[in-house]
Amino acid sequence: MARLDETSGQHEEWIFDRKTHVFLGERTVQVNEADGEDGLIKPGTVVFTSAVMNRAVVDGIKQVPPRTG
């Protein structure tokens, strides 16, 4: 799933597992030339990434899952 921010010229992508549809992470790619400071970023440049490394279920709000590994 993705959306283009017309102002910044950045394409925001949410990445899901094809079979389970579980959210895996996201990335932002500069796809259009922009004005101002954003104009310094060349199209095709990945400007942000994130990935879900761990998941856990807890019993209550603000409860922290036990550390593994």
URNOR-V731632 format. One record per pair of residues at least 12 apart in sequence whose ideal C-beta (glycine too) atoms are under 7 Angstrom apart, sorted by the first residue. I is the first residue (numbers start at 1). J is the second residue. Records with the same first field share a line. If there is no record, write none. Layout:
BEGIN
I: J, J
END
This chain:
BEGIN
1: 14
4: 31
8: 34, 38
9: 30, 31, 32, 33, 34, 38
10: 28, 29, 30, 31, 47
11: 28, 29, 31
12: 26, 28
13: 26, 27
14: 26
23: 52
24: 51, 52
25: 49, 50, 51, 52
26: 50
27: 46, 48, 49
28: 47, 48
29: 44, 46, 47
30: 42, 43, 44, 45, 47
31: 43
END
